């Protein structure tokens, strides 16, 4: 006769007839189910309840520009490296194919293209993100408020400063690009809030 307590397979080490598996589920106050292992009422942990984090007195409930600047700069560097690396891969493949390079020479040339263009793009986007973050933090602390106006001014000032050494025409063009990108970002992230303000 087959033993009921014997495991059925190596993937199911416990049998349904194992006495240790018969743990009773008890009912708590008002008939709610209580966990037999942790001895607490799961209704206390309601997924619909508000988050009850402890914030220092007077502290904001969201991260400010200074805290966000670190992730923005780091993310920009990684994004620049990824985009530059892909562009370098495409350029290297095209150039080595045109020059009919093969073997180790081709691999070396492609690695050179990938690393050079990846590092260049990472540095460029990192510098732009650093400028934008500095302008945003200074405006936020200077005005005492963090709003959409800071984003627009920081984006415009970043474009102006980044292209300031290339002549006034390119400087103005860079400022216009910064203004456009900042405005598009605000419309994408704060469109509902702007509509509410305009309706008032």
C-alpha positions as CSV (number, residue, x, y, z in Angstrom):
1,X,0.0,0.0,0.0
2,X,1.3,3.4,-0.9
3,X,2.3,5.7,1.9
4,X,0.1,8.9,1.9
5,X,2.8,11.0,3.5
6,X,5.4,10.1,0.9
7,X,6.3,13.0,-1.4
8,X,4.8,12.6,-4.9
9,X,7.8,14.0,-6.8
10,X,11.0,15.9,-6.3
11,X,9.1,19.1,-7.4
12,X,6.3,18.6,-4.8
13,X,8.2,17.6,-1.6
14,X,5.0,17.8,0.6
15,X,2.0,15.6,0.4
16,X,-1.5,16.8,1.0
17,X,-1.8,14.3,3.8
18,X,1.1,15.7,5.6
19,X,-0.1,16.7,9.2
20,X,2.2,19.7,9.2
21,X,0.4,21.2,6.2
22,X,-3.0,21.3,8.0
23,X,-2.7,24.7,9.7
24,X,-6.1,26.1,10.7
25,X,-7.2,29.5,9.5
26,X,-8.8,31.3,12.4
27,X,-11.3,34.1,12.3
28,X,-10.5,37.4,14.0
29,X,-12.9,40.2,15.2
30,X,-16.0,40.6,13.0
31,X,-15.2,37.4,11.3
32,X,-12.2,38.6,9.4
33,X,-9.6,36.0,8.3
34,X,-6.4,36.0,10.3
35,X,-3.0,34.7,9.2
36,X,-2.1,31.5,11.0
37,X,1.6,32.2,10.5
38,X,2.0,35.9,11.3
39,X,-0.9,36.2,13.8
40,X,-2.2,39.5,12.6
41,X,-5.4,40.6,10.8
42,X,-4.6,41.3,7.1
43,X,-7.4,43.9,7.0
44,X,-5.0,46.3,8.9
45,X,-2.9,46.3,5.7
46,X,-5.4,47.7,3.2
47,X,-4.1,48.4,-0.2
48,X,-6.5,51.3,-0.7
49,X,-5.3,53.2,2.4
50,X,-3.2,56.3,2.1
51,X,0.5,56.1,2.4
52,X,1.5,56.9,5.9
53,X,5.1,58.0,5.6
54,X,6.7,60.1,8.3
55,X,8.0,63.5,7.0
56,X,10.0,66.0,9.0
57,X,8.1,69.0,10.1
58,X,7.9,71.6,7.3
59,X,9.4,69.2,4.7
60,X,7.9,68.9,1.3
61,X,6.1,65.6,0.3
62,X,7.9,65.5,-3.0
63,X,11.5,65.7,-4.1
64,X,12.8,69.2,-4.9
65,X,15.0,70.2,-7.9
66,X,18.2,69.6,-6.0
67,X,17.3,65.9,-5.3
68,X,16.0,65.4,-8.8
69,X,19.1,66.9,-10.4
70,X,21.2,63.9,-9.5
71,X,19.0,61.5,-11.3
72,X,18.6,63.9,-14.2
73,X,22.3,64.3,-14.7
74,X,23.1,60.6,-14.4
75,X,20.2,59.6,-16.6
76,X,21.3,62.1,-19.3
77,X,24.9,60.7,-19.2
78,X,23.6,57.1,-19.6
79,X,21.2,58.1,-22.4
80,X,23.9,60.0,-24.2
81,X,26.2,57.0,-23.9
82,X,23.5,54.7,-25.3
83,X,22.6,56.9,-28.2
84,X,26.2,57.7,-29.0
85,X,27.1,54.0,-28.8
86,X,24.4,53.0,-31.2
87,X,25.3,55.8,-33.6
88,X,29.0,54.7,-33.4
89,X,28.0,51.1,-34.1
90,X,26.2,52.2,-37.2
91,X,28.9,54.5,-38.4
92,X,31.6,52.0,-37.6
93,X,29.8,49.2,-39.5
94,X,29.3,51.5,-42.5
95,X,32.9,52.8,-42.5
96,X,34.5,49.4,-42.1
97,X,32.3,47.9,-44.8
98,X,33.3,50.7,-47.2
99,X,37.0,50.2,-46.5
100,X,36.6,46.4,-46.7
101,X,38.2,45.7,-43.4
102,X,37.9,42.3,-41.8
103,X,38.8,40.3,-38.7
104,X,40.5,42.0,-35.8
105,X,41.1,45.2,-37.6
106,X,37.4,45.7,-38.3
107,X,36.4,44.9,-34.7
108,X,39.0,47.4,-33.3
109,X,37.8,50.1,-35.6
110,X,34.2,49.5,-34.7
111,X,35.0,49.6,-31.0
112,X,36.8,52.9,-31.5
113,X,33.7,54.4,-33.2
114,X,31.4,53.1,-30.5
115,X,33.5,54.3,-27.5
116,X,34.4,57.7,-29.0
117,X,30.9,58.6,-30.1
118,X,29.4,57.2,-26.9
119,X,31.7,59.2,-24.7
120,X,31.2,62.4,-26.7
121,X,27.4,62.1,-26.6
122,X,27.4,61.2,-22.9
123,X,29.6,64.3,-22.1
124,X,27.4,66.6,-24.2
125,X,24.1,65.5,-22.6
126,X,25.7,65.4,-19.1
127,X,26.9,69.0,-19.4
128,X,23.5,70.2,-20.7
129,X,21.7,68.4,-17.8
130,X,24.2,69.9,-15.3
131,X,23.5,73.4,-16.7
132,X,19.8,72.9,-16.6
133,X,19.9,71.6,-13.0
134,X,22.1,74.4,-11.8
135,X,19.7,77.0,-13.3
136,X,16.7,75.2,-11.9
137,X,18.0,74.9,-8.4
138,X,19.2,78.6,-8.3
139,X,15.8,79.8,-9.5
140,X,14.0,77.5,-7.1
141,X,15.9,78.7,-4.1
142,X,16.0,82.3,-5.3
143,X,12.3,82.6,-6.0
144,X,11.3,80.4,-3.1
145,X,8.9,78.4,-5.3
146,X,9.3,75.5,-7.7
147,X,6.9,76.0,-10.6
148,X,6.7,75.8,-14.4
149,X,8.3,79.3,-14.8
150,X,11.5,77.9,-13.4
151,X,11.5,75.1,-15.9
152,X,11.0,77.5,-18.9
153,X,13.6,79.9,-17.7
154,X,16.1,77.2,-16.9
155,X,15.7,75.5,-20.3
156,X,16.0,78.8,-22.2
157,X,19.1,79.9,-20.2
158,X,20.7,76.5,-20.7
159,X,20.3,76.8,-24.5
160,X,21.7,80.3,-24.4
161,X,24.7,79.4,-22.3
162,X,25.5,76.2,-24.1
163,X,25.8,78.0,-27.5
164,X,27.1,81.3,-26.1
165,X,30.6,80.7,-27.5
166,X,29.4,80.0,-31.1
167,X,28.2,83.5,-31.9
168,X,24.9,85.4,-31.2
169,X,22.9,83.6,-33.9
170,X,23.6,80.2,-32.7
171,X,23.2,81.4,-29.1
172,X,19.7,82.7,-29.9
173,X,18.9,79.4,-31.7
174,X,20.1,77.4,-28.7
175,X,17.9,79.5,-26.4
176,X,14.9,78.9,-28.7
177,X,15.5,75.2,-28.7
178,X,15.7,75.2,-24.9
179,X,12.5,77.2,-24.7
180,X,10.7,74.9,-27.0
181,X,11.8,71.7,-25.2
182,X,11.0,73.2,-21.8
183,X,7.5,74.3,-23.0
184,X,6.8,70.9,-24.5
185,X,7.9,69.2,-21.3
186,X,5.5,71.4,-19.3
187,X,2.6,70.8,-21.6
188,X,3.2,67.1,-21.4
189,X,3.6,66.9,-17.6
190,X,1.5,69.8,-16.3
191,X,-1.2,70.2,-19.0
192,X,-4.1,69.6,-16.7
193,X,-2.8,72.1,-14.1
194,X,-2.3,74.8,-16.8
195,X,-5.8,74.3,-18.1
196,X,-7.1,74.7,-14.6
197,X,-5.1,77.9,-14.1
198,X,-6.3,79.3,-17.4
199,X,-9.9,78.6,-16.7
200,X,-9.7,80.6,-13.5
